[in-house]
Amino acid sequence: MIEEATMEHSEVALSDLCELFEVSRSWYYEKPTKAERQAREDVALRDAIEHIVLEFPGYVYNAE
């Protein structure tokens, strides 16, 4: 959200945007660790697979 606001309103200081969104600048600059990114990707993949399984409940895959 802050990145979008920064792009749309480049004249507004980042510190002001962080204050507007009630987050600290350190929170904005904090980057997730590789493990955290991987965990998010894993959850997204699991959710996508689950969505497909629920969409096609009669489909069965046999790997033999």
C-alpha positions, 0 to 999 in steps of 0.5 A: 500500500505504501509503495503504491502511495509513494508511486502515485504521490511522489511529493509526499515524504515516506515518513509522512506516508508511514505515519498516515498508515500508522506504521514505523519506517523500520517496519516498512524497510524490514525485509522478510527472511528467505524462510518467511518468503518460502513459507508464504509461497508454500501457503499460497501453493497449498491454497491454490491446490486446495481450491482446485481440489474443491472445484473438482471433487470427483477428479482423482489422480493415480500416479501408477 
